[in-house]
């Protein structure tokens, strides 16, 4: 099968990812999953909802749910036997699978945790200790994007600000037109970070794909800039990474990289990996929940944090079987999701007379679509109310973003919908959304009309 | 859009104290059915390690899981929090906490330890060289948590020996007082006492109420009771016990699926507002219960099934209290049966155990190290279909020591921790008895076989 180039990491790379993401043999298309089989795999989805928000909570096909239930049952049958004989080899197998998927060099570099939020706690606790134990000076800097995920911002507050660090936010333009705009703002923020002379930029936290508003960030380029400018360490928060964009640890070059597997990689809730480039500072990383494995390396610590259900972590290798039922495997899925979400976004923008939040090459499997200004979205609260209104009264599930008007901007679009496209989606769901908004506009609806 | 509500998901009429009608008790065959997923042919006498979960609670859990998968956004916005609150309210009643704000749900006692000790550790930054006191036999994860958060922050740790075998609470209290004196020596302040309610290995019920009282008398700043085994095996009244923090796992003895625990944080403790979940979400700063209710996308369903658990336990005569009482009586009876069959003894008197008891193993087994204990356990699992944890007790006073536990052939150095839960049958314990007897009689090279 032909490889194809992606522009999603900020520059062109050839998609020769891994031998593990091997493409299914060139067979008659009848051996690929059919539309009705896909329907069946996701038959547990509420059929009355236009589910165009895969980005928030992901999805899990029935065959993976079933595989997970078998693992759960195996534990319940004889838990001691499971704990002593099956658990650790199973986790190692999952880690090995992920290592190949993301092109990490050593399986030691791959730990499995619940979600990106947990990974952030792990990386940032290390930073907090460094301040507490005097390795970092008070006032040393951590840099993050203004659009960093809420939980990550709070984690930085809890572990960096509280410990005496100084936090600088990179202001990002939105709508955005090119990677250059992002790079420019990033450089500005780095300058500010170093500007008072004696302080160092200890950590840069960079989203691979921001959550709200959603844009693909040129991480490889930003990591390169961090190295040039003497930033100690770079942590890439790629909650939306794997299954959504290309994830190659050698290519991106970050020190820490996390991605959820339950968003775009068909795993059940919840499982994520945290990659830590091999270096002396890895010894300092610990899972915050301490078990008897403390001190045996993050991967081993994370594989046992007390009795709990590890089945979501154990089922990961099964996802490849599912993905390989699709033409092109996971890469084919990514590409089609991208093409489809762009097509749907453009269809909506055209129907509403609005615009997209970024050019197609700066999005992966999600895209921001401007909502008609007449809807009168004038606060974050409005977006929540509108979202609820769409869910409850129109059967459409889609998150809305409030884009604050800048000084002197008039009549601008202040609301953007973040639409997602995943294998279970159909055109009808987007036309349902289109029609819902058209009806709202037609009825003279504004957010001010929604009660609290 | 919504599927019909599963009544086991908690109707308003199910309360913690409702006693079942006389004619509605669970039958023997219903009980078999509830645990039919347990592996047949295994004498599963180790409920203490990983607990158990009946079929009806599992079904309730799957129902919640499906609801999430059907429409996760709706679940997050409308379903999750009210139902977490419902579970917390039931627990509040069960443990006699005064405020629901004092009850948080977390994964397990290990997570609770991280929460409590992180908070303690932060305080040590200003008070280096003060002390923490704990039992030497505290659960390994708790010991490591102390290392990670407290020792690292500069505190010293004083360990209290647990006399074992033990004959009375007085022995434990005396040792604890000794430890406390040592911890306070040289003008040091004891910032934290960690007290097990029921120790893990060796397993003994600790007189927590008395020990907490002593801590208060002696000016210990905070007391954390690690009661991993407590709920569902002993009655819990957090007012009576009087600790600042109290954690217990629900999946061990209270029929929850893996995994869920509650962490009680006394409101009057000034540190309770400084206590945070280490995994920080947008709920940071909204109080531990709220922080714990959202630590990122994950499967929260074990925390949602508490109403279904209440339905289950109320099918038994006497409800949860009845189950606890019968488990205790049976495990003592089985322990005595084994000790008599082997010519050994129990590790503690009946009143110092709940639903687990330590039974001395014949000295002829020559369990002479932790490794021997582990290998015997594997051997029993693999070759005899018995699942039971084994404890190695090093002789304290040498071979000639007067107070060393003995049988007719030598010192007793190995103990089995047997559990009794509602699914156990006498045959499970006979199987264990016979396995040990067979090992002694038939297996020629005792050192070689396990």
Interface residues (C-beta under 8 A of the other chain):
Chain A: X44 X45 X46 X48 X49 X51 X53 X56 X57 X58 X59 X60 X65 X69 X73 X75 X76 X77 X78 X79 X80 X81 X83 X84 X114 X115 X116 X117 X118 X120 X121 X125 X129 X132 X150 X151 X154 X155 X157 X158 X159 X260 X262 X268 X269 X270 X286 X288 X289 X290 X291 X292 X293 X294 X295 X305 X306 X307 X308 X309 X312 X388 X391 X397
Chain B: X1 X37 X38 X39 X42 X44 X46 X49 X50 X51 X52 X53 X58 X62 X66 X68 X69 X70 X71 X72 X73 X74 X76 X77 X107 X108 X109 X110 X111 X113 X114 X118 X125 X140 X141 X144 X145 X147 X148 X149 X152 X153 X249 X251 X257 X258 X259 X276 X278 X279 X280 X281 X282 X284 X285 X295 X296 X297 X298 X299 X302 X378 X381 X387
